Amino acid sequence: MERGAIPAATSKTARDRPVTGLLALLREPGMKPAVSLLRYLWRVLPIPGAVQRTVDRCYLYPRLDHIGPVAPQREGRPSIIGFLQSGLGIGEAARQEVVTLRQAGLEPGVLDISHLQGVKDFENLQFEDSVDFPAKGPLLIHANASETGTILRSLPTGMTRGRPIIGSWAWELTTQPRNWSRAYRYLSELWVPSEFVADVFRPTCPVPVKVVPHPVQTPVGRGLSRVDFSLPGDSCIFLCMADCRSDLARKNILGCITAFKQAFEGQENALLLVKLHHVAFAGRTMAELQRAIGTAENIRLETDLLDRAALADLMLACDIFVSLHRSEGFGLPLAEAMLLGKPVIATGYSGNLTFMSPEVARLIDYSLVPVRAERRPYAELEGAVWAEPDPEQASRAMRDMFDSPELRQTLGERGRRHAQRVLSPNALLEAFRPWIGDDGSSTQRVKSEQKAAPLGGVA
C-alpha cells in the first residue's frame, strides 16, 4: 500500500501479524540499513559500560568549542531544526511550531535532520529546507539531549558559531537520563512542553528552563468516513494509539486492551481500535499484545501508515480516545483528540495535566511503580518510577462513556473549549520574543482560538 493511502480494510487481527524485528526494521520507509542496524542494536542489546562512555564522549556529546551559551541578541529570525520529515511526535511538534510562526507573520528558517537519525518517513514540500536560511537569530533544535551534539556537529560551523542554541526536549520520567546533562553546554536556553518535564531538568540545568507547551493545531482531515476505514457504523469505537519507536510499555497499550476486555468482552457493538505504527520497533511487546487480543472479535489492530489528514479522519471516526499511559512528557495525540471534540479517558499523571483536568476529561487514578522497560534510556535508570493506572477504574470509565452518549458529547465539547484556551500559540511567540525582539510589525500575535492547519506527516 502506498504511504498515505487508505487501506481497503483495517481488520488486522492478532493472527494477521506483520513481520517484526530486525528484518522488518530494515524495511522501514526512510531507514538506511546501516543507521537502522545501529539504532536497533543500541536500543536492545546490552552495551558494556566502557563502550557506552566512549560513544557518549566521542559521538553523542562531542566537544564543540564554537558553541555555548550566549545572551539574547534581539536580531534575526528564528529557525527550527528538527525531524520535520518524520512521523515521530517530536517531529510533529516541530511542524506545529513552524506553522505557528508562519501564521504569526514570521518566516522561520527550516532545516530537516530526519536523515541523520534514519527516521525520514515522507517528503513534504511544506517543510523542506529553507533556501534562504537565516544567518542570524536563535536556532531551536527539536531533538533530545542525546541527539543534540550529533546534530550540531553535522552543521556548518558558520551556521552555529556565536548563535543562541535553544533545546526543545521531550522526556517522560521524573528521573533524568544518564549523561543528558552533558548537552547543557551547547544551550542558551532549554524549552520543555510541560511543568512535569521542567521539574526534571531545573535542578541541574545551568541555563533557564522555560515551559513552552506545544502550539497544537486542530487536525484537518480530508472527509473520510468509517466506511473508508472499514469500521462498523453502529459500534461505539474506542481508539488508542502509539508509535512503536517509543516504548510500548510506557504507552501501556496492553492496559487499554485489558480494561476494554473487562468492560466489553463478547459485546459486538463496542470496538477497540488499536492504532500502531512503525511496528518493526515493537519487539517482544507485540507478542504480548497478540496474546492479550487473542480471539476477541471486538478488538481491531491497525498498523498501516496513514498521512496526517487520514489520521485526523480516523480520530473523527471514533467516539472515545483512550490513553492509559504510564507517563507522558506532553501527550500530543490527547491534545489533538480534545481539539477534535473527542472525550478522552487518560491516566491522571504527567505532562498531559498541562491541558487536562477532571472537569474536561475522565482521569484515571494510579499508583507509582518501578519502571520496567526493555530499551534505553528507560531501562537503565535506577530507581525510576512511572504510573500504573487503575484497570478497574479505567474499565468503569469506558463503560460509562459507552452507556451515555450525552456524557460523551458534554465532555468532548468541554474538552475542546478548554484545549483551545490553554494551548494558545501565543506561548511560543512570547518565548521567542526576548531572542528576536518585536518592532510591532513582524511579530503580530496569533488569535487565541486555535487555527486549523493541514500538517505533513504519517502515523
C-alpha positions in Angstrom: 0.0 0.0 0.0 1.4 3.5 -0.9 2.1 5.7 2.1 -0.8 7.9 2.8 -3.3 5.6 1.0 -6.3 4.4 3.0 -6.3 0.7 3.5 -9.2 -1.1 1.8 -9.7 -3.0 5.1 -8.3 -2.3 8.6 -9.3 -5.6 10.1 -5.9 -6.9 11.0 -6.3 -9.3 14.0 -3.7 -10.8 16.2 -3.4 -13.6 13.7 -2.5 -11.2 10.8 0.8 -10.1 12.2 3.3 -8.0 10.2 6.9 -9.1 10.2 8.7 -7.6 13.2 12.3 -7.5 14.5 15.5 -6.6 12.7 14.3 -7.8 9.2 11.2 -5.6 9.4 13.3 -2.7 10.8 15.5 -2.7 7.7 12.4 -2.4 5.6 11.1 0.7 7.3 10.5 3.6 5.0 13.3 6.1 5.1 15.6 3.9 7.2 19.0 3.4 5.7 20.2 -0.1 6.6 23.4 0.9 8.4 21.6 3.5 10.5 18.7 1.2 11.2 21.0 -1.6 12.4 23.0 0.7 14.7 19.8 2.2 16.2 18.3 -1.2 16.7 21.3 -2.7 18.4 22.0 0.3 20.6 18.4 0.2 22.0 18.0 -3.6 22.6 21.5 -5.1 23.2 23.5 -4.9 26.4 26.4 -2.5 25.8 29.5 -2.6 28.0 30.0 0.5 30.2 33.3 1.4 28.6 31.7 1.3 25.1 28.9 3.5 26.3 31.2 6.0 27.8 33.3 6.2 24.6 30.2 6.6 22.4 29.0 9.4 24.8 32.3 11.3 24.7 33.1 10.9 21.0 29.8 10.7 19.3 26.8 11.8 21.4 28.3 14.7 23.2 31.3 16.0 21.2 33.3 19.0 22.2 32.2 22.0 20.1 34.2 25.0 21.3 32.4 27.4 18.9 29.0 26.7 20.6 28.0 27.8 24.0 25.5 29.9 26.0 25.0 33.5 24.6 22.8 36.3 25.7 19.7 37.3 23.7 20.7 39.3 20.7 17.3 40.6 19.5 18.1 40.2 15.9 17.4 37.8 13.0 14.6 35.3 12.5 14.0 32.2 14.5 14.9 28.9 12.9 13.5 25.4 13.5 15.8 22.4 13.2 14.1 19.0 13.7 12.6 15.8 12.4 10.3 17.7 10.0 10.0 14.8 7.6 9.3 12.1 10.2 6.2 10.8 11.8 7.7 11.0 15.3 5.8 13.0 17.9 8.8 15.3 18.3 8.7 15.9 14.5 5.0 16.7 14.6 5.7 19.2 17.4 8.4 20.9 15.3 6.0 21.1 12.3 3.3 22.7 14.5 5.8 25.4 15.6 6.8 26.1 12.0 3.1 26.6 11.1 2.5 28.8 14.2 5.4 31.1 13.3 4.3 31.4 9.7 0.8 32.3 10.8 2.3 35.0 13.1 4.0 36.6 10.1 7.4 35.3 10.9 9.1 33.1 8.2 11.3 30.8 10.2 14.3 29.1 8.8 13.6 25.4 8.4 16.1 22.5 8.4 15.1 18.8 8.5 17.5 16.4 10.2 15.4 13.2 9.9 18.0 11.6 7.7 20.7 12.0 10.4 18.8 9.6 12.7 17.4 7.4 9.9 13.8 8.3 10.7 12.8 10.0 7.5 9.2 8.8 6.7 8.0 11.1 3.9 8.6 14.1 1.6 6.5 17.2 2.4 7.4 20.4 0.4 5.7 22.5 3.1 8.6 21.6 5.4 11.5 21.3 3.1 14.8 23.0 4.0 14.9 26.8 3.6 16.7 28.2 0.6 17.4 31.4 2.5 18.3 30.0 5.9 18.7 33.0 8.3 22.2 34.0 9.1 21.2 35.3 12.5 18.7 34.6 15.1 18.1 31.7 17.6 18.2 28.1 16.5 15.5 25.9 18.1 16.6 22.3 17.9 13.7 19.9 18.3 15.7 16.8 19.4 16.6 15.4 22.8 19.9 15.8 24.6 21.4 12.6 23.3 20.9 13.8 19.7 21.7 17.5 20.1 25.5 17.2 19.9 25.4 14.9 16.8 23.1 17.4 15.1 25.2 20.4 15.9 28.4 18.7 14.8 26.8 18.0 11.4 26.0 21.6 10.8 28.4 24.1 9.2 30.4 26.0 11.8 29.3 29.3 10.3 25.7 28.4 10.9 26.1 27.9 14.7 29.1 30.0 15.8 28.0 32.6 18.3 24.3 31.9 17.8 21.9 31.1 20.6 21.0 27.4 20.6 17.7 26.6 22.3 17.0 23.0 23.0 13.5 21.6 22.9 13.5 18.3 24.9 10.8 15.8 25.5 11.1 13.4 28.4 8.6 11.2 30.3 10.1 10.3 33.7 10.9 12.1 36.9 14.5 10.7 36.8 16.9 12.5 34.4 18.5 10.2 31.8 22.2 9.3 32.2 24.5 11.9 30.7 21.9 14.2 29.3 23.4 17.0 31.4 26.4 16.9 29.1 24.2 18.6 26.4 23.6 21.6 28.6 26.9 23.2 27.4 25.5 23.7 24.0 22.4 25.6 25.1 21.5 29.2 25.8 18.1 28.1 27.0 16.1 24.9 27.4 12.4 24.6 26.4 10.1 21.8 27.6 6.4 21.3 26.9 5.2 20.9 30.5 6.0 21.7 34.1 6.3 17.9 34.6 9.3 17.9 32.3 10.7 21.2 33.7 10.8 19.8 37.2 13.2 17.1 36.0 15.8 19.5 34.5 15.6 22.7 36.6 17.6 21.3 39.5 20.7 20.6 37.3 20.4 22.9 34.2 22.7 25.9 34.3 20.7 27.9 31.7 17.0 28.9 32.0 14.4 26.2 31.6 11.2 27.5 30.1 7.9 25.8 29.8 6.5 26.2 26.3 3.5 24.0 25.6 3.2 22.8 22.0 1.0 25.2 19.9 -1.3 22.3 18.9 -3.2 22.8 15.7 -6.6 21.3 15.2 -6.0 18.3 12.9 -7.7 18.6 9.5 -8.9 15.6 7.6 -10.0 15.0 4.0 -13.5 13.8 4.7 -13.0 10.1 5.1 -15.7 8.2 7.0 -16.0 4.9 8.8 -16.8 3.2 5.5 -13.4 4.2 4.2 -11.7 2.6 7.1 -14.0 -0.5 7.1 -15.2 0.4 10.6 -18.7 -0.6 11.7 -21.2 2.2 11.6 -23.3 1.1 14.6 -20.5 0.5 17.1 -19.1 2.7 19.8 -15.4 2.9 18.9 -12.6 3.4 21.4 -9.3 4.5 19.9 -5.8 4.0 21.5 -2.6 4.6 19.5 1.2 4.6 19.8 4.4 4.9 17.8 6.4 1.8 18.4 9.6 3.8 18.1 8.7 5.0 21.6 8.4 2.5 24.4 5.2 0.5 24.3 5.4 -0.4 28.0 5.2 3.3 28.7 2.3 3.8 26.3 0.6 0.8 28.0 -1.4 -0.3 25.1 -1.7 -3.6 26.9 -3.5 -1.9 29.7 -6.0 -0.4 27.3 -6.7 -3.9 25.9 -7.1 -5.4 29.3 -9.5 -2.7 30.5 -11.6 -2.9 27.4 -11.9 -6.7 27.6 -13.0 -6.4 31.2 -15.8 -3.9 30.2 -16.9 -5.3 26.8 -15.8 -8.9 26.4 -18.1 -10.5 23.8 -20.0 -7.3 23.2 -20.4 -6.7 19.5 -21.5 -3.0 19.5 -18.3 -1.9 21.3 -15.0 -1.9 19.4 -11.4 -1.1 20.5 -9.2 0.1 17.6 -5.5 -0.2 18.4 -3.5 2.1 16.0 0.2 1.3 15.9 2.8 2.5 13.5 6.4 1.5 12.9 5.8 -1.9 14.4 9.3 -3.0 13.4 10.3 -1.4 16.7 7.7 -3.2 18.8 10.0 -6.1 19.8 8.6 -8.7 22.2 5.8 -6.4 23.2 4.0 -7.2 20.0 3.7 -10.9 21.0 2.2 -9.8 24.3 -0.4 -7.7 22.6 -1.2 -10.6 20.3 -1.8 -12.9 23.3 -3.9 -10.2 25.0 -6.1 -9.7 22.0 -6.5 -13.4 21.5 -9.6 -14.3 19.6 -11.5 -11.1 20.6 -13.6 -10.0 17.6 -14.3 -6.5 19.0 -10.6 -5.5 19.1 -9.0 -4.5 15.9 -5.3 -3.8 15.2 -4.3 -1.2 12.5 -0.6 -1.0 11.5 -0.7 0.8 8.1 1.0 4.2 7.9 -1.6 6.9 7.4 -0.9 10.5 6.5 -1.9 13.2 8.9 -5.1 14.0 7.2 -6.2 10.4 7.2 -5.2 10.1 10.8 -7.4 13.0 11.7 -10.3 11.4 9.9 -9.6 8.2 11.8 -9.8 10.1 15.1 -13.0 11.7 14.0 -14.5 8.4 13.0 -14.0 7.1 16.6 -16.1 8.0 19.6 -13.6 8.0 22.6 -9.9 8.4 22.8 -8.1 6.3 25.4 -4.6 6.7 26.8 -3.7 4.6 29.9 -0.1 5.8 29.6 2.3 5.3 32.4 3.9 8.6 31.7 3.9 11.4 29.0 6.1 14.4 28.6 3.1 16.2 27.0 0.7 13.9 25.2 0.2 15.4 21.7 -2.4 12.9 20.5 -4.5 13.5 23.6 -4.5 17.3 22.9 -5.4 16.7 19.3 -8.3 14.4 20.3 -9.6 17.1 22.6 -9.4 19.8 19.9 -11.4 17.5 17.7 -14.1 17.4 20.4 -13.5 13.8 21.3 -13.9 12.8 25.0 -10.7 11.4 26.5 -10.0 8.8 29.1 -6.4 9.2 30.3 -4.1 8.5 33.2 -4.2 11.4 35.6 -0.4 11.7 35.7 2.5 13.5 34.0 2.6 16.1 31.2 -0.9 15.7 29.9 -2.1 17.5 33.0 -0.8 20.7 31.3 -4.1 20.7 29.3 -6.3 18.1 31.2 -8.3 18.2 34.4 -11.2 16.2 35.9 -13.6 18.8 34.6 -12.6 18.2 30.9 -11.5 14.6 30.7 -12.0 11.3 32.6 -8.8 11.0 34.5 -7.8 7.6 35.9 -6.2 7.1 39.3 -2.8 5.5 39.5 -0.1 4.2 41.8 3.6 4.8 41.2 5.6 1.7 40.5 9.2 1.0 39.4 9.8 1.4 35.7 10.0 -1.9 33.8 11.2 -1.3 30.2 13.2 -3.2 27.7 15.0 -0.3 26.0 17.3 2.6 26.7 17.1 5.1 28.1 14.2 3.9 30.3 15.7 0.5 31.2 19.0 1.9 32.5 17.5 4.3 35.1 17.8 3.0 38.6 15.0 4.0 41.0 12.8 5.5 38.3 9.1 5.2 38.7 6.0 5.7 36.5 2.3 5.4 36.9 0.2 2.2 36.9 -3.3 3.3 36.1 -6.2 1.6 37.9 -7.5 -1.0 35.5 -10.9 -1.4 37.3 -11.5 2.4 37.2 -10.4 2.5 33.6 -12.9 -0.2 32.7 -15.7 1.6 34.5 -14.9 4.8 32.7 -15.1 3.0 29.4 -18.4 1.6 30.3 -19.8 5.0 31.5 -18.8 6.5 28.2 -20.4 3.7 26.2 -23.6 3.9 28.2 -24.1 7.7 27.9 -23.9 9.5 24.5 -24.8 12.6 26.4 -21.7 12.3 28.6 -19.5 11.8 25.5 -20.9 14.9 23.9 -20.7 17.1 27.0 -17.2 16.0 28.0 -15.9 16.2 24.4 -17.2 19.8 23.9 -15.9 20.9 27.3 -12.5 19.4 26.5 -12.4 21.1 23.1 -13.1 24.6 24.5 -10.5 24.0 27.3 -7.8 22.8 24.9 -8.4 25.8 22.6 -7.9 28.1 25.5 -4.8 26.6 27.2 -2.9 25.6 24.1 -2.7 29.1 22.7 0.1 29.6 20.1 1.0 32.8 21.9 3.1 30.9 24.4 5.6 30.1 21.6 5.7 33.7 20.3 6.3 35.0 23.8 9.1 32.5 24.4 10.8 33.7 21.2 10.3 37.4 21.9 13.4 38.0 24.0 15.5 36.4 21.3 14.2 38.2 18.3 12.7 41.4 19.6 9.5 42.9 18.4 9.2 46.1 16.3 5.4 45.9 16.3 5.1 44.6 12.8 6.6 41.2 12.2 5.7 39.5 15.4 2.0 40.0 15.3 0.0 37.9 17.8 -2.0 34.9 16.6 -5.6 34.7 17.8 -6.0 32.7 20.9 -8.5 30.5 19.1 -6.7 27.6 17.5 -6.3 27.7 13.7 -6.8 24.5 11.8 -3.9 23.8 9.5 -3.1 20.7 7.5 0.2 19.3 8.6 2.5 16.8 7.0 3.4 13.5 8.5 2.4 9.9 8.7 1.2 7.8 11.6 
